[in-house]
Amino acid sequence: MRVWRFLQDYSLLLIIGAIIALVWANTDPHSYHHLIEHPIWANDIVGAPYEYWAKTYGKGAAELVAPGPERVLSLHYLVNDVLMALFFAFAGKEVWEAVALKNGSLRGRKAATPLFATAGGVIVPVAVYLLGAMLIGRMSDLSQGWAIPTATDIAFSYLIGRIVFGARHPAVTFLLLLAIADDAIGLAIIAVFYSKGELQPIWLLFSIGCAFASYVLFNWLPRRMDRGKQDRPVSTWMREKFSFWPFMLAGCFSWYGFQEAGVHPALGLLPIIPAMPHAEVAFGIFAAAEKYLDDTLNAFEHTLKVPVEIILFLFGFANAGVEFSAIGGATWLVLAGLFIGKPLGIWAFGQFAYTVLGLGLPEGMRPVDLFVVGCISAIGFTVALFVAGVAFDAGPIQDAAKMGALLSFAAAIFSIVAGKLCRVQKQN
């Protein structure tokens, strides 16, 4: 159990999966590639379009699955488009609580400076990436990856933030606020700019309808029936007997609606998150006190925490299998956007909010700490890897972009060095 908790706390399962994929892809790329694209189920309901899968699989695809089925469910699609929906639901849960609940971390004046810094950490990396693509004369084939360096990996950034600042430093909370706001923007970018085909609004309405129906039947109606009853018998019975499973069923229909709508289906559970009964007060992003809450939304997070860790292992395995020879223009553009754009954007916009707008910083946090936070935020990894997979079709450019996302973990070293140079006083 101690080993398992260590692996969970430091997201090492994701790293292990990525390392296995890297080693395999650089020793026997053919077998690795064919494994992750191996067809699990050829059908007309769920999976990648047949033509897209056949092109991605390459030679021998028609022998494995003869033309005819509309879709092919491969291991890669199962991980990236189906199982990762649970990961993004977790991120959505943190965003929802931070924005909607009383004392939410992204509400009020306390969130103003982190939000300004987040804007800088998105705008400037995009500008650096696109400027670099223009300077090397490859806007036509690389510009689609502009969103990759906007990502910040919450788990790894939090880990490095604690190493650099210490667990009790206010900059760690600032970093978490920034990272969760960054994730919210990232989810919106994926939904709007990286749709999978022509948008079908009727299917989006179907997904929203599923979320609304689950809210009415399993949230609003029980509370309505409990009006005037302090013991809340109906709501309690619903929570104890059904927990979050009716919402997960609605989430399956919502996921299908996203797939058919042309929006990335990994976001398909997001409409369900606001529909679940939740606590009245937010304790903060990843607050330890949440484990004592028994509301439906927190029960959802607690129950699926271990499965999501395993999913992240599979995600690392299914996406990090890139040959080192793939390093190219997209790699350097992603790294430039993260290593130059993130620290510069977060520091500049944070300074503007602090000095010009007078919004202030958390007590105990210095202006120079903004730069260190920016260095830590340059760890794109998980979300950057995901965006690289949707920004480009399978091939050399996608592999080069993924290599940039993987190498962004080197920002951890730069962050530790920056902390030393900026004389950060650790607060443990």
Steps between C-alpha positions, in 0.01 A plus 500: 500500500789737571646434156159553337443830685847616397423420135168685526629807681774560245310387187776249435268261318473753217879532486548123507254457212679771301843346563382154390355652184818696423723194545271277294453753220875551471583127496213355295279784369305276262366266770428790740307699241294203389420408860352838595307519172388136513125475426297387799157531340393593148147642519270787406463652849823597672858554390705690247360529145617199300693704242687692772585180690620323183725794415640511854556124521669494162593197295291193575194685632264361236614145577417545870168680447342489156329823384136513603471603867464873558722503811788310656558492875876469549702503822612855420141622454386313812760676713502851347133547413315274745699446820656847507148638536531404869825697532345810346193452722733521800653821366150631429396422856780716640417783258129480586561514875752782464256710297151411626521420872513739791863585581603352165866560421426680174239735642544853623797732521741232625484330160560815294881494485522122432245544220703783346812285529313211338408724207867585456589133525269429206540803274880534506579129437264507200674814372845345547394179324344678201786750473746212498300317231499815291875557541587149383250525213269219613175675587308289249574162657577583864261782594229250597702413810475849651301377803751236612720737709198651676470188718613463861512157661326542837639192675865546404490877544359454849773248581783727378335801664520326837864407438593859410282700739410252773151374581387810696624776267217718360656468153391134494134599538554772237649236269202268549254782426692581185520135393129431548407818310745393229325163481163672463635698205657184360169315511333788316777507237468127433122527470498805271813474286564125479163357412503161330306562182213727406314631804152352554321731750203266539724241666640762737144581599449129558797495742375807683154343516644187662676712762184702567287186532741348750500826699120514514441133581783431742585840648222760480200267543626322816581836660159627396332201668707563815384859549421563865657170615823543694608136460467517117380140462470492120832673430679280753347185354601603149857575610539175696333267250610647167791735576635646172412205274183651345712798400763270352229334291393843377869570442524203263220648287663845525832350386330346197340835421843667500639232269216546253510879532860516379630632834780301659319227699758508780309810615169315494454471878545871569128589467420246773727651766276802587197267513630298796407592860803666653628654821400859570852626569826439315798414720752580229660322207599145597428580866558204733177582687296392197557133585262543794215627281231255392315707240447338160761707315776423749393134515551495123854631541591270790370184335667555165833639621683167466348413160606844371858438615499176299348686204788750517743209484323377187496853360876532546550160340270569204630849420864530599632240257700741285833428338779740598570548131162678480642812668444788260356845450180435696707375795696823528193718450313323781800529731550867410135572572523326837851593618497861375132589463372358830743669741497828304122510462420409860757742641401793271123467539530426871719807548249711309217382725712555810662835426272679253157369600589469868341156534774376730665168570436247777665598828853359511539478122753729327471639144810301398318183602274555198793416272571178690131407482522561124796264472310228685193556281712418195453130580236422238533121490154332531273766351766614249540139389124471459472823299791393277305185419191692391678794333678292237420181313717198574838541338839669537362843603278352770794294629724808509233698689454214747875493559480869594224421751707217650818706521308778678557303819852646490334821625512335843879537500481861380242575771721368778794704366277810467385453859860496619598805291192694620575400860166344568447439872338157533211479742440145616 
